[in-house]
Every structure is written in C-alpha cells, then in structure tokens.
Amino acid sequence: MESFDWQGEYNRLNATYSTKEACPLIGITGNYGSETCTLAEGYYQSVLQAGGIPVIIPPRYITSDENNKDEHRDLTDLLDRLDGIIFSGGGDPNPLLFGEEPVRELHSMTPERDMQELLLVRLAYDRQLPMLGICKGIQMINAALGGTLYQDIHTQMEGVRIKHSQDQDRRYPSHNVRLEPGSMLQKLMGVASMPVNSFHHQACKEVAPCLRVCAVADDGVIEAVESNEYKSILGVQWHPETYTLRGCRDMMPLFEWLVGEAVEFQRAKRLHRRIVTLDSHCDTPMFFGKGIDFGSRDPKILVDLHKMAEGHLDASIMVAYLPQQERDEASLENATAKANQILTKIEEMVAAHCTAVDIAYTPDDIQRLKRAGKRAIMLGIENGYAIGKDIKNVEAFRRRGVVYMTLCHNGDNDICGSHRLNNGITPFGEQVIREMNRVGMMVDLSHASEASFFDALEISSLPIVCSHSSARALCDHSRNLTDEQLKALAKRGGVAQVTFYQGFLRTDGQANIQDAVEHLNHMVNVMGIEHVGIGTDFDGDGGVPGLASASELINFTRRLLRERYSEQQIEMIWGGNFLRVMEEVQRKGILKIRG
C-alpha cells in the first residue's frame, strides 16, 4: 500500500489560515445495500471535482415511527443546511405510492427510500434548493412534482423501443439523445445531440406541470427534464457520474452546473441572514374570509409563515384593502369600520402565532424581531377611502400602528384622483397629506393619477413612497410610473417599489422573474440605487413564474447577484431604502408608536 504522510499533510493544512468562502454542501441520496447505505463512487467524485462537498443522505434519514413527531422536522433541518441535492439512481419506484398496481416486469423496489425521496423533492422544491436527478432520480423528481411514470417502457409505451439495456457496461454510451433547442440543458452541453449511457426500463410518462422535456431518445423516451419556472431543477435518465470514473469530462457540465447554482444559492442564503428583507405591499388579509391558516403552508395564499421562511423574507407590510365604493356618509362610515376590522384580524392572526411572528411598528422593531428569530408584520391601509371625510381618522389609524396609507385605489375618492382619471389632490386631500406628515404616517402614491402624484410631491414636506408600482417605460400601464415621475420621486428622497403583478410587468405574453429584474434595473438607472425596492402585491394578484409566492423571493436575490449588484446594494433594494424613508417620516412625526 502506498504510504501517506498524514502528519505532513496535517502540518501543511495548519501552516496558513484560509479565509476563502466555504464550498457548497451537496446532499446525495444513498441507496440500500446489504444492511447498509451504499453510494456509487462516481456521484461523490463528480461533486468533488465540480467544487462541492458531498454529503450522503441515508435512505432512512427519517424514522417510520408514527409517534416521532419530529421526523419531518429533522428532514427540513437537513435541507436548510444543504445548498444543493442530487437524487441518485437505484431500484424501481414503487407504483403503489402513485396509486398504481405493479406490472410483472417491475424489478426490485425500496419503498422506504421512495417515500423519503418523494418528501425530499417536495421540500427541496419549496425551498428553491438546486436539484439534479439521475436515472431513478429524474423519475422521483417528476413523480413528486405531479408527473407520471412508465413502470416498463417496453410493454407500456406505444411504438418500437431501441435497446435501453439494464445490463450494458455503464462506463460507455448506449444510444444517442436529442437535446431540445434553446433548453437550459442544450445551452449547458453545447450540442444538439449526444451519446449517453442510459440504462433503464422505466421513464417519465407525463411530465410534471412545473417541468418541460429537454432531451429525448429516437424512440420517444424522455431522457431529460428541466424546470419551466426559472428554477434550478434538472433531471437526466442517464448516468453521468460513471464518465467521471473513467476520466472522461464530457458530463462534468452537469455537476458544474449544480455546484454553480448551489454556490449562488448559498451566497443568497447567507446574505439574507445578514440583511433585513421587506416586502412593502401584501394583500393576504383579502383572504381572511376563506379559512386560511397563516401558520401552515396554506395553498390558498402566497404569504404564510412557511413561505416567508422558505423565501427568507423577514417582514411584510400587510394592508387593509378597501375597494372604492360610494361616498355617501353611511358608506364612508362603513369603510372606516371595515378598515379597523381588517387591522384587528391581522393583529389576531399574528397573536395566534406569537412564537414565530410579531407586529412591527418601526424599522428598529423589524431588526429586533430578526435578532430574535421572528418574522415581522407591519400594518398598512390601501385606499384613503378608509378615513372617509374625517381628518381625525388619520391620527386614529396611526395610533393603531399603520405605517402608510395608499391615498386611493382604482377610483377617485375624497382625497385624490386615481390613475384611471387625471384628477389631482382635493383640498381635503391636502389636509390629509399634511396630517399624515404630522403624525408620522407615510404617504403612498401607488394607484394615484399623475396629477395627484405631482400635487402630493409639492404638498408633502416629507419623502413619499410608491409601495407597489413598476416602470411605465417598460410596460405602458397607467398604474406604472413614468421616468419623469421616478426622477421627481427620487429628487424628493422617496422610493418606488417594483411590483410582481403580471399586467404591470409586460403588456404582451407571460411575465416572469426576468421581467421584474429588468423593471428594477430600469428604475435604478433612472432614480439611483437609493430609491428602489420591492413590493410584491402577493395575494393581490401579484406573482409571476420564478416569483410565484413568498417562498420564491430568494430567487430574486440570486438574480440580483447575477446582475452584479453588490451586497450593500441588495440590502438597500430589499428594504433598506424603504425603511430609511419610514424612519425619517416617523422620526419627524409627533406620534411615537411602540409595540
């Protein structure tokens, strides 16, 4: 056996202190062996060569003990420590888990591994964890995300199959696959077709809604899938890890892609731990009448405690939204009462989950709650219709902790004209703005007309915000801000928060995360980095592919890192600018609200 100078290596490692950033942790699912966990060498060698640190996930990481209520928590804790994950090959998926009876051609199965991996895929998907599926791994990803599988392609698929041998030497190619033009995989590999070592008798049948086919064999068998939601998900039916063991680097781009995505994900997570992240406009209270549970991962809403944690969102301003209705005395009184009812329900929702979240009234409160490991909810009002014609309601709502009021919604009220018409601030509206300045409540001009916008800038003695508005130069909608408005807002020290509402990002086709980034870039170029932020409008019809809920907000940070924004600039975008204005308005107001 070749000697190894372990003492000399130990001394070398301790000769100098390294400050380099840690390599990303890549979990790899293990397989069952004879009373043990097994993993083919090619998997971890490929991760090492790509620059990652492999971590084996045993096939029974969680216990099957129904009395152990912490078993799934253990799995989420594991995922929260990983930066990427590989779902490795192995036996056949158990069809009983998908509501199917097994066909006679089925080979060996490992049901407990399958149950764990289905759960792992879903949890990793929720957390935006970069994923690579290999052979069985592609099938588990597809099935867990809503797709279906062939138990045996030779008997269940129509047409004639080429030979997808189970027994051929896995170090060498078995057949060719065609890569979908323009797919991420095609760009990654740089070829239109290539030979692969794909040995299997099972395959993806119907692809999950969140995935798309990116490679097929000549007989129509799906050989690779990738995300169609701008996420870091890729699955291949072949065995790229065996190429590594024979010294061939043809498949290393797959592992380098995963590790590269994991590095970016790791950096975004660490950045979110250091900075405050704030969403300046959220409409979740609109769903209070639909039996939502803020403490669970509720599919009816886009913002809950689980999704805030998964997307690494620290704080959200939840608004009491009021649609514009009649302006007679009775209707105005009802509007004020309705706003108070909604604010009370927000407070009750937060109180019901007080170990994990609390109401924040100031920027300092958000910082304090973050240090305590809690999320923060702030109170806002969308539509000044809530105060009716009684100026005293401004102070009353401020005393409740309301940090901003959007002067109008999609219709004129007694304060100002909305974007649908070009009426300006009324005499009563001028009083309202001055009163908001006096009590320390931010003036929000999203939804306002251009006339109202410029009137308010002249009236207000303090900076103004637009809590959820994008750039009209990129999407010609009256709800968006012109470059002239953006410049005027910045000149007065205000901020504009790019929103993720489809119709405010583009007028043709489906908007996506990149459209949101382009709006932000434009606003930065026009206003300067000190005057932009993020107001998602989640649960108010906000949300696009790549930014579909609060759980996906870390994807926006990853895009900002790709755009070469510095960490200091990202901190400003993610709430620093908005909270600076809030702090100034509250400091100069006479009311000092504390929780």
Order of alpha helices (4+ residues) and beta strands (2+ residues): alpha-beta-beta-beta-alpha-beta-alpha-beta-alpha-beta-alpha-beta-alpha-beta-alpha-beta-beta-beta-beta-beta-alpha-alpha-beta-alpha-beta-alpha-beta-alpha-beta-alpha-beta-alpha-beta-alpha-beta-alpha-beta-alpha-alpha-beta-alpha-alpha-alpha
